[in-house]
Amino acid sequence: MATSQQIPVEELEALLEYGTERQKEVIHELIKKGSNRKAATSLGINPSLVADVVKALRKKATLHGYN
């Protein structure tokens, strides 16, 4: 990702279970492109939205017992 903390692909794949169709699209693009900036450019959105999607899915997954 664009930050120094790269999220493992395995974690991103696990988060897919908790996403809406659009959130899944963002996560798939993040996995494919490897950075928030590249995924955002490909999707025509702001890179901060990619980070927001990951944050929201982590929160939702945690509420459902995902560690």
TASULCOR-V875482 format. One record per residue. N is the residue number from 0. RES is the residue in three letters. PSI is psi as a letter, one per 30 degrees, with the letter a starting at -180 (none if undefined). NEAR is the number of other C-alpha atoms within 12 Angstrom. Layout:
N,RES,PSI,NEAR  N,RES,PSI,NEAR
//
This chain:
0,MET,l,27  1,ALA,f,19  2,THR,l,14  3,SER,f,8  4,GLN,j,11  5,GLN,k,18  6,ILE,k,24  7,PRO,k,17  8,VAL,e,20  9,GLU,e,13  10,GLU,e,22  11,LEU,e,33  12,GLU,e,26  13,ALA,e,24  14,LEU,f,34  15,LEU,e,30  16,GLU,f,20  17,TYR,g,28  18,GLY,l,25  19,THR,l,17  20,GLU,e,13  21,ARG,e,18  22,GLN,e,28  23,LYS,e,24  24,GLU,e,25  25,VAL,e,40  26,ILE,e,44  27,HIS,e,32  28,GLU,e,32  29,LEU,e,36  30,ILE,e,29  31,LYS,e,20  32,LYS,f,21  33,GLY,f,26  34,SER,l,30  35,ASN,e,35  36,ARG,e,24  37,LYS,e,24  38,ALA,e,29  39,ALA,e,30  40,THR,e,20  41,SER,e,21  42,LEU,f,23  43,GLY,h,16  44,ILE,l,21  45,ASN,k,18  46,PRO,e,25  47,SER,f,22  48,LEU,e,23  49,VAL,e,38  50,ALA,e,29  51,ASP,e,19  52,VAL,e,35  53,VAL,e,38  54,LYS,e,21  55,ALA,e,22  56,LEU,e,31  57,ARG,e,28  58,LYS,e,18  59,LYS,e,21  60,ALA,e,23  61,THR,e,15  62,LEU,f,12  63,HIS,g,13  64,GLY,g,11  65,TYR,k,16  66,ASN,none,13
//
